[in-house]
Amino acid sequence: MASIINQEIPEFSAEAYVNGEFKTITSEDVKGGWAIFLFYPADFTFVCPTELEDMASHYEELKGLGVEVYSVSTDTHFTHKAWHDSSDAIGKVNYPMIGDPTGKITRGFNVMIEEAGLAERGTFLVDPDGLIQVAEIHAGGIGRSAKDMLRKVKAAQYVRENDGEVCPAAWEQGGDTLKPSLDLVGKI
């Protein structure tokens, strides 16, 4: 499996449900800002609403960092609306819920479970150039943490803005970073 880090997101145009409306979202709309793509298997399931609600609870802070969140499943945008209207957890979601019934976006991010026609639990952080900076795929029974993704957003933004510096494991904003150099070899 080839790495998708620093690869451009696939081209797409899809319908989304967002803030009580249907809206067309394209790959070009994503570029120019940071984005999180949150793929999940299906609406009206069990782990999925907990993840989308968790991301919704961090959405305002992410927006403050210039990040848009896009949840994506192979359900339609109509199904997303029905789920949003019927679930207390999903009713808290204010970010775009993209419908990908053809699976084009899901396949483009290489998270399609072909035999089921569903997406894996894939999370991708995309930079303003449309390049993937973080890619994680979880097994179906393992929920993700929006708080940890928020930490990764801050680290990716720091690295982008501070050439020559890198963020060590479990780095938190304001923590020490590293400047790789010959003098640092063997000192960590």
VEXLONU-160008 format. One record per residue: residue in one letter; x, y, z of N, C-alpha, C, CB in turn. Coordinates in Angstrom, 1 decimal, decimal comma. Glycine has a CB too. Layout:
// residues N
 residu  neast nnorth    nup caeast canorth   caup  ceast cnorth    cup cbeast cbnorth   cbup
      a      X      Y      Z      X       Y      Z      X      Y      Z      X       Y      Z
...
//
This chain:
// residues 188
 residu  neast nnorth    nup caeast canorth   caup  ceast cnorth    cup cbeast cbnorth   cbup
      m    0,8   -1,2    0,0    0,0     0,0    0,0    0,9    1,2    0,0   -1,0     0,0    1,2
      a    0,7    2,1   -1,0    1,5     3,3   -1,1    1,1    4,4   -0,1    1,4     3,8   -2,5
      s    2,0    5,2    0,3    1,7     6,2    1,3    0,9    7,3    0,6    2,9     6,8    1,9
      i   -0,1    7,9    1,3   -0,8     9,0    0,7   -0,5   10,4    1,4   -2,3     8,8    0,9
      i    0,5   10,3    2,3    1,0    11,5    2,9    1,6   12,4    1,9    2,0    11,2    4,1
      n    1,2   13,7    1,9    1,7    14,7    0,9    1,1   14,5   -0,5    3,2    14,7    0,9
      q    0,1   13,6   -0,6   -0,6    13,4   -1,8   -1,8   14,4   -1,9   -1,0    12,0   -2,0
      e   -2,1   14,8   -3,1   -3,3    15,7   -3,2   -4,6   14,9   -3,1   -3,2    16,4   -4,6
      i   -5,6   15,6   -2,5   -6,8    14,9   -2,3   -7,4   14,7   -3,7   -7,8    15,8   -1,4
      p   -8,3   13,6   -3,8   -8,9    13,3   -5,1   -9,9   14,4   -5,5   -9,6    12,0   -5,1
      e  -10,0   14,6   -6,8  -11,0    15,5   -7,3  -12,4   14,9   -7,0  -10,9    15,8   -8,8
      f  -13,4   15,8   -6,6  -14,7    15,3   -6,4  -15,7   16,5   -6,4  -14,8    14,5   -5,1
      s  -16,9   16,1   -6,6  -18,1    17,0   -6,5  -19,2   16,2   -5,9  -18,5    17,7   -7,8
      a  -19,7   16,6   -4,7  -20,7    15,8   -4,1  -21,7   16,7   -3,3  -20,1    14,8   -3,1
      e  -22,9   16,1   -3,0  -23,9    16,8   -2,3  -23,7   16,6   -0,8  -25,3    16,4   -2,7
      a  -23,9   17,6    0,0  -23,8    17,5    1,4  -25,0   18,1    2,1  -22,5    18,2    1,9
      y  -25,2   17,6    3,3  -26,3    18,2    4,2  -25,5   19,1    5,2  -27,2    17,2    4,8
      v  -25,8   20,4    5,3  -25,2    21,3    6,2  -26,1   22,4    6,6  -23,8    21,8    5,6
      n  -26,3   22,6    7,9  -27,1    23,7    8,4  -28,4   23,8    7,8  -26,3    25,0    8,3
      g  -29,1   22,6    7,7  -30,5    22,6    7,2  -30,6   22,8    5,7  -31,2    23,7    7,8
      e  -29,5   22,7    5,0  -29,6    22,8    3,5  -28,8   21,8    2,8  -29,1    24,2    3,1
      f  -29,0   21,6    1,5  -28,2    20,7    0,7  -27,3   21,7    0,0  -29,1    19,9   -0,3
      k  -26,0   21,3   -0,1  -25,0    22,1   -0,7  -24,0   21,2   -1,5  -24,2    22,9    0,3
      t  -23,6   21,7   -2,7  -22,6    21,0   -3,4  -21,2   21,4   -2,9  -22,7    21,3   -4,9
      i  -20,4   20,4   -2,6  -19,0    20,6   -2,1  -18,1   19,9   -3,1  -18,8    19,9   -0,7
      t  -17,0   20,7   -3,5  -16,0    20,1   -4,4  -14,6   20,1   -3,8  -16,0    21,0   -5,7
      s  -13,7   19,4   -4,4  -12,4    19,3   -3,9  -11,7   20,7   -4,0  -11,5    18,3   -4,7
      e  -12,2   21,5   -4,9  -11,6    22,9   -5,1  -12,1   23,8   -3,9  -12,1    23,5   -6,4
      d  -13,3   23,5   -3,3  -13,8    24,2   -2,2  -12,9   24,0   -1,0  -15,2    23,8   -1,9
      v  -12,3   22,8   -0,9  -11,5    22,4    0,3  -10,2   23,2    0,3  -11,2    20,9    0,2
      k   -9,6   23,4   -0,9   -8,3    24,1   -0,9   -8,3   25,5   -0,4   -7,7    24,0   -2,4
      g   -7,2   25,9    0,1   -7,1    27,3    0,7   -7,3   27,4    2,2   -8,1    28,2    0,0
      g   -7,7   26,3    2,8   -7,9    26,2    4,2   -7,5   24,8    4,7   -9,3    26,6    4,7
      w   -7,5   24,6    6,0   -7,2    23,3    6,5   -8,6   22,5    6,5   -6,6    23,4    8,0
      a   -8,5   21,2    6,4   -9,7    20,4    6,4   -9,5   19,0    7,1  -10,2    20,2    5,0
      i  -10,5   18,6    7,7  -10,5    17,2    8,3  -11,6   16,4    7,5  -10,8    17,2    9,8
      f  -11,2   15,3    6,9  -12,2    14,4    6,3  -12,4   13,2    7,3  -11,7    13,9    4,9
      l  -13,6   13,0    7,7  -13,9    12,0    8,7  -14,9   11,0    8,1  -14,6    12,7   10,0
      f  -14,3    9,9    7,6  -15,0     8,9    6,9  -15,6    7,9    8,0  -14,1     8,1    5,9
      y  -16,8    7,4    7,8  -17,4     6,5    8,7  -18,3    5,5    7,9  -18,2     7,2    9,8
      p  -18,5    4,3    8,5  -19,3     3,3    7,7  -20,7    3,7    7,3  -19,3     2,1    8,5
      a  -21,5    4,1    8,2  -22,9     4,3    7,8  -23,7    5,2    8,9  -23,6     3,0    7,7
      d  -24,7    5,8    8,4  -25,7     6,5    9,2  -26,5    5,5   10,0  -26,6     7,5    8,4
      f  -27,1    6,0   11,1  -28,0     5,1   11,9  -27,3    3,9   12,4  -29,2     4,7   11,0
      t  -26,1    4,1   12,8  -25,3     3,0   13,4  -24,9    3,3   14,8  -24,1     2,6   12,6
      f  -23,8    2,8   15,4  -23,6     2,8   16,8  -22,4    3,7   17,2  -23,4     1,4   17,3
      v  -21,2    3,3   16,7  -20,0     4,1   17,0  -20,0    5,4   16,3  -18,7     3,3   16,7
      c  -20,5    5,4   15,0  -20,5     6,6   14,2  -21,1    7,8   14,8  -21,2     6,3   12,9
      p  -22,3    7,7   15,4  -22,8     9,0   16,0  -22,0    9,5   17,1  -24,2     8,7   16,4
      t  -21,3    8,6   17,9  -20,5     9,1   19,0  -19,3    9,9   18,5  -20,0     7,9   19,9
      e  -18,7    9,4   17,3  -17,6    10,1   16,7  -18,0   11,5   16,2  -17,0     9,2   15,7
      l  -19,1   11,5   15,4  -19,5    12,7   14,8  -19,9   13,8   15,9  -20,7    12,5   13,9
      e  -20,6   13,3   16,9  -20,9    14,2   18,1  -19,6   14,7   18,7  -21,8    13,5   19,1
      d  -18,7   13,8   18,9  -17,4    14,2   19,6  -16,7   15,3   18,7  -16,5    13,0   19,7
      m  -16,7   15,1   17,4  -16,1    16,1   16,5  -16,9   17,4   16,6  -16,0    15,6   15,0
      a  -18,2   17,3   16,6  -19,1    18,5   16,7  -18,8   19,3   18,0  -20,6    18,1   16,7
      s  -18,4   18,6   19,1  -18,1    19,3   20,3  -16,8   20,1   20,2  -18,0    18,3   21,5
      h  -16,0   19,8   19,3  -14,7    20,6   19,0  -14,7   21,4   17,8  -13,5    19,6   18,9
      y  -15,9   21,5   17,1  -16,0    22,2   15,8  -15,7   23,7   15,9  -17,4    22,0   15,3
      e  -16,2   24,3   16,9  -15,9    25,8   17,0  -14,4   26,1   17,2  -16,7    26,4   18,2
      e  -13,8   25,3   18,0  -12,3    25,5   18,2  -11,6   25,2   16,9  -11,8    24,6   19,3
      l  -12,0   24,2   16,2  -11,4    23,9   14,9  -11,6   25,0   13,9  -11,9    22,5   14,3
      k  -12,8   25,5   13,8  -13,1    26,6   13,0  -12,2   27,8   13,3  -14,6    27,0   13,1
      g  -12,0   28,0   14,6  -11,1    29,1   15,0   -9,7   29,0   14,5  -11,1    29,2   16,5
      l   -9,3   27,7   14,2   -8,0    27,4   13,7   -8,0   27,4   12,2   -7,5    26,1   14,3
      g   -9,1   27,7   11,6   -9,2    27,8   10,1   -9,4   26,4    9,5   -7,9    28,3    9,5
      v  -10,0   25,5   10,3  -10,2    24,1    9,8  -11,7   23,9    9,6   -9,7    23,1   10,9
      e  -12,0   23,3    8,4  -13,4    22,8    8,1  -13,4   21,3    8,3  -13,9    23,3    6,7
      v  -14,5   20,8    8,8  -14,7    19,4    9,0  -15,7   18,9    7,9  -15,1    19,0   10,4
      y  -15,4   17,8    7,3  -16,3    17,1    6,4  -16,4   15,7    6,8  -15,8    17,2    4,9
      s  -17,6   15,3    7,2  -17,9    13,9    7,5  -18,3   13,3    6,2  -18,9    13,6    8,6
      v  -17,9   12,0    5,9  -18,3    11,4    4,6  -18,6    9,9    4,9  -17,0    11,5    3,7
      s  -19,8    9,5    4,3  -20,1     8,1    4,3  -20,7    7,8    2,9  -21,1     7,7    5,4
      t  -21,0    6,5    2,6  -21,5     6,2    1,3  -23,1    6,3    1,3  -21,1     4,8    0,9
      d  -23,6    6,9    2,4  -25,1     7,2    2,4  -25,3    8,4    1,5  -25,6     7,4    3,9
      t  -26,5    8,7    1,2  -26,8     9,9    0,5  -27,0   11,1    1,4  -28,1     9,7   -0,4
      h  -27,0   12,3    0,8  -27,2    13,5    1,6  -28,6   13,6    2,2  -27,0    14,8    0,7
      f  -29,5   12,9    1,5  -30,9    12,8    2,0  -30,9   12,0    3,3  -31,9    12,1    1,0
      t  -30,2   10,9    3,3  -30,1    10,0    4,5  -29,4   10,8    5,6  -29,3     8,7    4,2
      h  -28,4   11,6    5,3  -27,8    12,4    6,3  -28,8   13,4    7,0  -26,6    13,3    5,7
      k  -29,6   14,0    6,2  -30,6    14,9    6,7  -31,6   14,1    7,6  -31,5    15,6    5,6
      a  -32,0   13,0    7,2  -33,0    12,2    8,1  -32,3   11,8    9,4  -33,4    10,9    7,3
      w  -31,0   11,4    9,3  -30,3    11,1   10,5  -30,1   12,3   11,4  -28,9    10,5   10,2
      h  -29,8   13,4   10,8  -29,6    14,7   11,6  -30,9   15,1   12,3  -29,2    15,8   10,6
      d  -32,0   14,9   11,6  -33,3    15,3   12,2  -33,8   14,3   13,2  -34,3    15,3   11,1
      s  -33,3   13,1   13,3  -33,8    12,1   14,2  -32,9   11,7   15,3  -34,2    10,9   13,4
      s  -31,7   12,1   15,3  -30,7    11,7   16,3  -30,3   12,9   17,1  -29,5    11,0   15,7
      d  -30,4   12,9   18,5  -29,9    14,0   19,3  -28,4   14,2   19,1  -30,2    13,7   20,8
      a  -27,6   13,1   19,0  -26,2    13,3   18,8  -25,9   13,9   17,5  -25,5    11,9   18,9
      i  -26,5   13,5   16,4  -26,2    14,0   15,1  -26,8   15,4   14,9  -26,7    13,1   14,0
      g  -27,8   15,7   15,6  -28,4    17,0   15,6  -27,5   18,1   16,0  -29,6    17,0   16,5
      k  -26,4   17,8   16,7  -25,4    18,7   17,1  -24,4   19,0   16,0  -24,7    18,2   18,4
      v  -24,4   18,3   14,9  -23,4    18,4   13,9  -23,8   19,7   13,0  -23,4    17,2   13,0
      n  -22,8   20,6   12,9  -23,0    21,8   12,1  -22,0   21,8   10,9  -22,8    23,0   12,9
      y  -21,2   20,8   10,8  -20,2    20,8    9,7  -20,9   20,0    8,5  -18,9    20,1   10,1
      p  -20,4   20,1    7,3  -20,9    19,4    6,2  -20,9   17,9    6,3  -20,2    19,8    4,9
      m  -22,0   17,2    6,0  -22,1    15,8    6,0  -22,2   15,4    4,5  -23,3    15,2    6,9
      i  -21,1   15,0    3,9  -21,1    14,6    2,5  -21,6   13,3    2,2  -19,6    14,8    2,0
      g  -22,5   13,2    1,2  -23,0    11,9    0,8  -22,1   11,4   -0,4  -24,5    12,0    0,3
      d  -21,7   10,2   -0,3  -20,8     9,6   -1,3  -21,4    8,3   -1,8  -19,4     9,4   -0,8
      p  -22,7    8,3   -2,3  -23,3     7,0   -2,7  -22,6    6,2   -3,8  -24,7     7,2   -3,1
      t  -21,8    6,9   -4,6  -21,0     6,2   -5,7  -19,7    5,6   -5,1  -20,8     7,1   -6,9
      g  -19,3    6,1   -4,0  -18,0     5,7   -3,4  -16,8    6,4   -4,0  -17,9     4,2   -3,5
      k  -17,0    7,3   -4,9  -15,8     7,9   -5,6  -14,8    8,6   -4,6  -16,3     9,0   -6,6
      i  -15,4    9,4   -3,6  -14,5    10,0   -2,7  -13,9    9,0   -1,7  -15,3    11,1   -1,8
      t  -14,7    8,1   -1,3  -14,2     7,0   -0,4  -13,1    6,2   -1,0  -15,4     6,1    0,0
      r  -13,2    5,8   -2,3  -12,2     5,1   -3,0  -11,0    6,0   -3,2  -12,7     4,6   -4,4
      g  -11,2    7,3   -3,5  -10,1     8,2   -3,7   -9,2    8,4   -2,5  -10,6     9,6   -4,1
      f   -9,8    8,2   -1,3   -9,0     8,3   -0,1   -8,6    6,8    0,4   -9,8     8,9    1,1
      n   -8,9    5,9   -0,5   -8,5     4,5   -0,2   -9,0    3,9    1,1   -7,0     4,4   -0,2
      v  -10,3    4,2    1,4  -10,9     3,6    2,6  -12,2    2,9    2,3  -11,2     4,8    3,6
      m  -12,4    2,5    1,1  -13,7     1,7    0,7  -13,5    0,3    1,1  -14,0     1,9   -0,8
      i  -14,5   -0,3    1,8  -14,7    -1,7    2,1  -15,5   -2,2    0,9  -15,3    -2,0    3,5
      e  -14,9   -2,7   -0,2  -15,5    -3,0   -1,4  -16,7   -4,0   -1,2  -14,6    -3,5   -2,4
      e  -16,5   -5,0   -0,5  -17,5    -6,1   -0,4  -18,7   -5,6    0,4  -16,9    -7,3    0,3
      a  -18,6   -4,5    1,1  -19,7    -4,0    1,9  -20,3   -2,7    1,3  -19,3    -3,7    3,4
      g  -19,5   -2,0    0,5  -19,9    -0,7   -0,1  -19,9    0,4    0,9  -21,3    -0,8   -0,7
      l  -19,1    0,2    2,0  -19,0     1,2    3,1  -17,6    1,7    3,3  -19,5     0,5    4,4
      a  -17,5    2,8    4,0  -16,2     3,4    4,3  -15,6    2,8    5,6  -16,3     4,9    4,4
      e  -14,3    2,7    5,6  -13,6     2,4    6,9  -13,7    3,7    7,7  -12,1     2,0    6,6
      r  -13,3    3,6    9,0  -13,2     4,7    9,8  -11,8    5,4    9,5  -13,2     4,3   11,4
      g  -11,8    6,3    8,5  -10,6     7,0    8,1  -10,7    8,4    8,5  -10,4     6,8    6,6
      t   -9,6    9,0    9,0   -9,5    10,4    9,3   -8,3   11,0    8,6   -9,4    10,6   10,8
      f   -8,5   12,1    7,9   -7,5    12,7    7,1   -7,4   14,2    7,4   -7,7    12,4    5,6
      l   -6,2   14,7    7,6   -6,0    16,1    7,8   -5,4   16,6    6,5   -5,1    16,5    9,1
      v   -6,0   17,6    5,9   -5,6    18,2    4,6   -5,1   19,6    4,8   -6,7    18,1    3,6
      d   -4,0   20,0    4,3   -3,4    21,3    4,4   -4,1   22,3    3,4   -1,9    21,3    4,3
      p   -3,8   23,6    3,5   -4,4    24,5    2,5   -4,0   24,3    1,1   -4,0    25,9    2,9
      d   -3,0   23,5    0,8   -2,6    23,2   -0,6   -3,3   22,0   -1,1   -1,1    23,0   -0,7
      g   -4,2   21,4   -0,3   -4,9    20,2   -0,6   -4,1   18,9   -0,5   -5,4    20,3   -2,1
      l   -3,1   19,0    0,3   -2,2    17,8    0,5   -2,5   17,1    1,8   -0,7    18,2    0,4
      i   -2,6   15,8    1,8   -2,9    15,1    3,1   -1,6   15,1    4,0   -3,3    13,6    2,7
      q   -1,8   15,5    5,2   -0,8    15,6    6,2   -0,9   14,5    7,3   -0,7    17,0    6,8
      v   -2,1   14,1    7,6   -2,3    13,0    8,6   -3,3   12,0    7,9   -2,9    13,6    9,9
      a   -3,1   10,8    8,1   -4,0     9,7    7,6   -4,0    8,6    8,7   -3,6     9,2    6,2
      e   -5,3    8,3    9,2   -5,4     7,3   10,1   -6,6    6,4    9,7   -5,6     7,8   11,6
      i   -6,5    5,1    9,9   -7,6     4,2    9,6   -7,8    3,3   10,8   -7,4     3,4    8,3
      h   -9,0    3,3   11,4   -9,3     2,5   12,5  -10,2    1,3   12,1  -10,0     3,3   13,6
      a  -10,1    0,2   12,9  -11,1    -0,9   12,7  -12,5   -0,4   13,1  -10,7    -2,1   13,6
      g  -13,5   -1,0   12,6  -14,9    -0,6   12,8  -15,3   -0,4   14,2  -15,8    -1,6   12,1
      g  -14,8   -1,2   15,1  -15,2    -1,2   16,5  -14,5   -0,2   17,4  -15,2    -2,5   17,1
      i  -13,5    0,5   16,8  -12,6     1,4   17,6  -13,0    2,9   17,2  -11,1     1,2   17,3
      g  -13,6    3,6   18,1  -13,9     5,0   17,9  -12,7    5,9   18,0  -15,0     5,4   19,0
      r  -12,8    7,0   17,3  -11,8     8,0   17,3  -12,0    9,2   18,2  -11,6     8,6   15,8
      s  -10,9    9,9   18,5  -11,0    11,0   19,4  -10,7   12,4   18,7   -9,9    10,9   20,5
      a  -11,7   13,2   18,8  -11,6    14,6   18,1  -10,5   15,4   18,9  -13,0    15,3   18,2
      k  -10,4   15,2   20,2   -9,4    15,9   21,0   -8,0   15,6   20,4   -9,5    15,6   22,5
      d   -7,8   14,3   20,1   -6,4    14,0   19,6   -6,2   14,5   18,2   -6,3    12,5   19,6
      m   -7,3   14,6   17,4   -7,1    15,2   16,1   -6,9   16,7   16,2   -8,4    14,9   15,2
      l   -7,5   17,3   17,1   -7,3    18,7   17,4   -5,8   19,0   17,7   -8,2    19,2   18,5
      r   -5,2   18,1   18,5   -3,8    18,2   18,8   -2,9   18,1   17,6   -3,4    17,1   19,9
      k   -3,3   17,1   16,7   -2,6    16,9   15,5   -2,7   18,1   14,5   -3,0    15,6   14,8
      v   -3,9   18,7   14,5   -4,1    19,9   13,7   -3,1   21,0   14,1   -5,5    20,4   13,8
      k   -3,0   21,2   15,4   -2,1    22,3   16,0   -0,7   21,9   15,7   -2,3    22,4   17,5
      a   -0,3   20,7   15,7    1,1    20,3   15,4    1,4   20,5   13,9    1,3    18,8   15,8
      a    0,5   20,1   13,1    0,7    20,3   11,6    0,8   21,7   11,3   -0,5    19,6   10,8
      q   -0,1   22,6   11,9    0,0    24,0   11,6    1,3   24,6   12,1   -1,2    24,7   12,2
      y    1,7   24,1   13,3    3,0    24,6   13,8    4,2   24,3   12,9    3,3    24,1   15,2
      v    4,2   23,0   12,4    5,3    22,6   11,6    5,3   23,4   10,3    5,2    21,1   11,3
      r    4,1   23,6    9,7    4,0    24,4    8,5    4,5   25,8    8,6    2,5    24,4    8,0
      e    4,2   26,4    9,8    4,5    27,8   10,0    6,0   28,0   10,6    3,6    28,4   11,0
      n    6,6   27,0   11,0    7,9    27,1   11,6    8,9   26,1   10,9    7,9    26,7   13,1
      d    9,4   26,6    9,8   10,3    25,8    8,9   11,5   25,3    9,7   10,7    26,6    7,7
      g   11,8   24,0    9,6   13,0    23,4   10,3   12,7   22,9   11,7   14,0    24,5   10,4
      e   11,4   23,1   12,2   11,1    22,5   13,5   10,1   21,4   13,3   10,5    23,6   14,4
      v   10,2   20,4   14,2    9,3    19,3   14,2    8,7   19,1   15,6   10,0    18,0   13,8
      c    7,5   18,5   15,7    6,9    18,3   17,0    7,1   16,8   17,4    5,3    18,6   16,9
      p    7,6   16,6   18,6    7,8    15,3   19,2    6,5   14,6   19,6    8,8    15,3   20,4
      a    6,6   13,3   20,0    5,4    12,6   20,4    4,6   13,3   21,5    5,9    11,2   20,9
      a    3,3   13,2   21,3    2,4    13,8   22,3    2,5   15,3   22,5    2,5    13,1   23,7
      w    3,1   16,0   21,5    3,3    17,4   21,6    2,0   18,1   21,8    4,0    17,9   20,3
      e    2,0   19,1   22,7    0,9    20,0   22,9    1,3   21,4   22,6    0,3    19,9   24,4
      q    0,4   22,2   22,1    0,7    23,6   21,8    1,4   24,3   23,0   -0,6    24,4   21,4
      g    2,5   25,0   22,6    3,3    25,6   23,7    4,4   24,8   24,2    2,4    26,1   24,8
      g    4,4   23,5   23,8    5,5    22,6   24,3    6,7   22,8   23,5    5,0    21,2   24,2
      d    7,8   22,1   23,9    9,1    22,2   23,2    9,0   21,4   21,9   10,2    21,6   24,1
      t    9,6   22,0   20,9    9,8    21,3   19,6   11,2   20,9   19,4    9,3    22,2   18,5
      l   11,5   20,3   18,3   12,8    19,9   18,0   13,3   20,5   16,7   12,9    18,3   17,9
      k   14,6   20,8   16,6   15,2    21,3   15,4   16,2   20,2   14,9   15,9    22,7   15,5
      p   15,8   19,3   14,0   16,7    18,3   13,6   18,0   18,9   13,0   16,1    17,4   12,5
      s   19,2   18,3   13,5   20,5    18,8   13,1   21,5   17,7   13,4   20,8    20,2   13,7
      l   22,7   17,9   12,9   23,8    17,0   13,2   24,0   17,0   14,7   25,0    17,4   12,4
      d   23,9   18,1   15,3   24,2    18,2   16,8   23,2   17,4   17,6   24,2    19,6   17,2
      l   22,0   17,2   17,1   20,9    16,6   17,8   21,0   15,0   17,7   19,6    17,1   17,4
      v   21,7   14,5   16,7   21,8    13,1   16,5   22,3   12,4   17,7   22,7    12,8   15,2
      g   21,6   11,4   18,2   22,0    10,6   19,4   21,8   11,3   20,7   23,4    10,3   19,2
      k   21,2   12,5   20,8   21,1    13,2   22,0   19,7   13,0   22,6   21,3    14,7   21,8
      i   18,8   12,4   21,9   17,4    12,2   22,3   17,2   10,8   22,9   16,4    12,5   21,2
//
